[in-house]
Amino acid sequence: MKKKKQITKKIVILVILSGLFNLSSFFFDQMVIQSEFKNRSDERRLTELKVSLEKLSFDINSLNDLSFDIAKSSNHFYHHLPITMYGSLGFANDLEDNGDSKKQNIFDKLDKDKIYKDFLEKFNNLIPDFNKKINETNLIISNSFPNLKKDILIDELLIDPKLFKTFRFEISNDEKIMDDINNENFRIYSEVYEKITRYADIKDLTQYYLYVYEENYINTFSNFFKILDEYAEQKNKINYYILLSIISQILGILFLLFLFKFIFSNRNKSNV
């Protein structure tokens, strides 16, 4: 009569240990999957932040260039407005009529006409050059900084090309006529000067937006490295989970082998 096979305490322990380690291996595999999923999400966020940083860096450089160009251009127009205007006025009339003996000693008629034409040409080119610069600035702002454009009434900065046509270069001995001439010329000068000033004021606005962009860059940069640290930490966790999963599998198989060995040993003893 054969002996009844009995499930010993050792068999139960080996089964439990083998099952626990196999379950642990499955658990760590799931942790690896979840961690990989989170890392993929972090990779997408890192890519988005990297693109944002590159865009912000480009915008900051563009704003710096724009701010410098506005300051340089407005100073150029500030400088040339009075020089070309008073230069044209100074050489617009015959030296003999003005009675300026010092000029007569320095300039002859040919030199005087040549200088006058040079001043007049630069004076007349001032408005087209200014309007061209306004249009260039408008194009840059429209394409790169639409948020900035809404704060600038760029069309109001353009100067009427016909404005200088009413500018008067003649000199009169009549005091009232000269007052009218001077008042009209001063009105034209003031209008152009006011437009240049408004254009120069855009620099202050670009400086404000530059501060905003730089602050956004710092915050984005900080978030980028924060997520990068989380990404690196998660990578380390994945390596640990993989290692623990492998160890759990090995231990599970090991205890399963011990179980088989113990069962075969008991069977051989029973058959003796």
C-alpha positions in Angstrom: 0.0 0.0 0.0 1.4 3.4 -1.1 2.0 6.1 1.4 -0.2 9.2 1.0 1.8 12.2 -0.4 1.8 14.9 2.2 2.3 18.6 1.6 5.0 19.5 4.1 5.6 22.9 5.7 8.8 23.3 3.6 6.9 22.8 0.4 4.4 25.5 1.4 7.2 27.9 2.3 9.0 27.3 -1.0 5.8 27.8 -3.0 5.0 31.0 -1.1 8.6 32.4 -1.5 8.6 31.5 -5.2 5.2 33.1 -5.7 6.2 36.2 -3.8 9.4 36.8 -5.8 7.6 36.2 -9.1 4.9 38.7 -8.0 7.6 41.1 -7.0 9.2 40.7 -10.4 5.8 41.5 -12.0 5.4 44.5 -9.7 8.8 45.9 -10.6 8.1 45.4 -14.3 5.0 47.4 -14.0 6.9 50.1 -12.2 9.4 50.2 -15.1 6.5 50.6 -17.5 4.9 53.4 -15.5 8.3 55.1 -15.1 9.0 54.9 -18.8 5.6 56.4 -19.5 6.4 59.3 -17.2 9.8 59.7 -18.8 8.3 59.9 -22.3 6.0 62.6 -20.9 9.0 64.5 -19.4 10.9 64.1 -22.7 8.0 65.8 -24.6 7.9 68.6 -22.0 11.7 69.0 -22.2 11.5 69.3 -26.0 8.7 71.9 -25.7 10.7 73.9 -23.1 13.9 73.6 -25.2 12.0 75.0 -28.2 10.6 77.8 -26.0 14.0 78.7 -24.7 15.4 78.9 -28.3 12.5 81.1 -29.3 12.8 83.3 -26.2 16.6 83.6 -26.8 16.0 84.6 -30.4 13.3 87.1 -29.4 15.6 88.6 -26.7 18.4 89.1 -29.2 15.9 90.5 -31.7 14.5 93.0 -29.2 18.0 94.0 -28.2 18.9 94.6 -31.8 15.6 96.5 -32.4 16.1 98.6 -29.3 19.6 99.5 -30.4 18.5 100.3 -34.0 15.7 102.5 -32.8 18.1 104.5 -30.5 20.7 104.8 -33.2 18.2 105.8 -35.9 16.3 108.3 -33.7 19.7 109.9 -32.7 20.6 110.1 -36.4 17.3 111.9 -37.3 17.7 114.2 -34.2 21.1 115.1 -35.3 20.4 115.7 -39.0 17.1 117.6 -38.6 18.6 120.9 -37.3 21.8 120.5 -39.3 20.2 120.1 -42.7 17.4 122.6 -41.9 19.7 125.4 -40.7 22.3 124.5 -43.2 19.8 124.9 -46.0 18.5 128.1 -44.6 22.0 129.5 -44.1 23.0 129.0 -47.7 19.6 129.5 -49.3 20.1 133.2 -50.2 22.8 135.1 -51.9 25.7 136.1 -49.6 25.6 139.6 -50.9 21.9 140.0 -49.9 22.6 138.7 -46.4 25.4 141.1 -46.0 27.5 138.4 -44.2 31.0 139.5 -44.9 32.5 136.5 -43.1 30.7 134.1 -45.3 31.7 136.1 -48.4 35.3 135.8 -47.4 35.1 132.0 -46.9 32.7 130.9 -49.6 32.4 132.0 -53.2 29.2 131.7 -55.2 30.0 128.3 -56.7 30.9 126.8 -53.3 27.9 128.3 -51.7 25.5 126.8 -54.3 27.1 123.4 -54.0 26.8 123.4 -50.2 23.3 124.6 -50.3 22.2 121.9 -52.8 23.9 119.3 -50.6 22.1 120.5 -47.4 18.8 120.8 -49.3 19.1 117.3 -50.7 19.7 115.8 -47.3 16.9 117.9 -45.8 14.4 116.8 -48.4 15.5 113.1 -48.0 15.0 113.3 -44.3 11.2 112.5 -44.4 11.5 109.6 -46.9 14.4 108.1 -44.9 12.4 108.4 -41.7 9.3 106.9 -43.2 11.4 104.1 -44.6 12.8 103.4 -41.2 9.3 103.4 -39.7 8.1 100.9 -42.2 11.2 98.6 -41.5 10.5 98.8 -37.8 6.8 98.1 -38.4 7.7 95.0 -40.4 10.0 93.6 -37.8 7.5 94.2 -35.0 4.6 92.8 -37.0 6.4 89.6 -37.9 8.2 89.0 -34.6 6.4 90.8 -31.8 2.6 91.1 -32.5 2.0 91.8 -28.8 4.2 94.9 -29.1 2.5 96.1 -32.2 -0.8 96.6 -30.4 0.8 99.2 -28.1 2.2 101.2 -31.0 0.2 103.3 -33.4 2.9 102.9 -36.1 0.8 104.6 -38.9 0.7 107.8 -36.8 4.5 108.0 -36.8 4.7 108.4 -40.6 5.4 111.9 -41.8 3.5 113.4 -44.7 6.0 113.5 -47.6 4.6 116.8 -48.7 5.3 118.5 -45.4 8.6 120.1 -46.5 7.0 121.6 -49.6 5.6 124.4 -47.4 9.0 125.0 -45.8 10.2 128.5 -46.7 13.9 129.4 -47.3 13.5 133.1 -48.3 14.5 136.0 -46.2 12.5 139.2 -46.0 13.2 142.6 -44.6 9.6 142.8 -43.5 9.4 141.8 -39.9 5.8 140.5 -40.1 6.6 138.4 -43.2 9.7 137.0 -41.4 7.6 136.2 -38.3 5.2 134.2 -40.5 8.0 132.4 -42.3 9.7 131.5 -39.0 6.4 130.4 -37.4 5.6 128.1 -40.3 9.1 126.7 -40.4 9.1 126.1 -36.7 5.7 124.4 -37.0 7.2 122.0 -39.6 10.3 121.5 -37.5 8.3 120.8 -34.4 6.0 118.3 -36.2 9.0 116.3 -37.5 10.8 116.5 -34.2 7.7 115.3 -32.4 7.5 112.3 -34.7 11.1 111.4 -34.1 10.5 111.7 -30.4 7.6 109.3 -30.6 9.7 106.9 -32.6 12.5 107.1 -30.0 9.9 106.3 -27.3 9.4 102.9 -28.8 12.8 102.0 -27.3 11.3 102.3 -23.8 8.5 99.9 -24.8 10.9 97.4 -26.3 12.9 97.6 -23.0 9.8 96.7 -21.1 9.1 93.8 -23.3 12.7 92.8 -23.1 12.4 92.6 -19.3 9.2 90.4 -19.7 11.0 88.1 -22.2 14.0 87.8 -20.0 11.9 87.0 -17.0 10.0 84.3 -19.0 13.4 82.9 -20.2 14.6 82.6 -16.6 11.4 80.9 -15.5 11.4 78.5 -18.5 15.1 77.8 -17.9 14.4 77.0 -14.3 11.4 74.7 -15.3 13.6 73.0 -17.9 16.3 72.0 -15.3 13.7 71.0 -12.8 12.1 68.6 -15.2 15.5 67.5 -16.3 16.4 66.6 -12.7 13.1 64.7 -12.4 13.9 62.9 -15.7 17.4 61.9 -14.5 15.9 60.7 -11.1 13.3 58.7 -12.9 15.9 57.1 -15.1 17.8 56.0 -12.0 14.6 54.6 -10.6 14.0 52.6 -13.8 17.5 51.1 -13.5 16.8 50.1 -9.9 13.4 48.7 -10.8 15.0 46.6 -13.6 17.7 45.4 -11.3 15.1 44.4 -8.6 12.9 42.8 -11.2 15.8 40.6 -12.4 16.8 39.7 -8.8 13.2 38.8 -8.0 13.0 36.6 -11.1 16.2 34.9 -10.2 15.1 34.3 -6.6 11.6 33.1 -7.8 13.2 30.6 -10.1 15.7 29.6 -7.5 13.0 28.8 -4.9 11.0 27.0 -7.6 14.1 24.8 -8.3 14.4 24.2 -4.6 10.7 23.2 -4.5 11.2 20.7 -7.4 14.3 19.3 -5.9 12.6 18.8 -2.5 9.6 17.1 -4.2 11.8 14.8 -6.2 13.8 14.0 -3.2 10.7 13.1 -1.2 9.3 11.0 -4.1 12.6 9.0 -4.3 12.5 8.4 -0.5 8.9 7.2 -0.8 9.7 4.7 -3.5 12.5 3.1 -1.5 
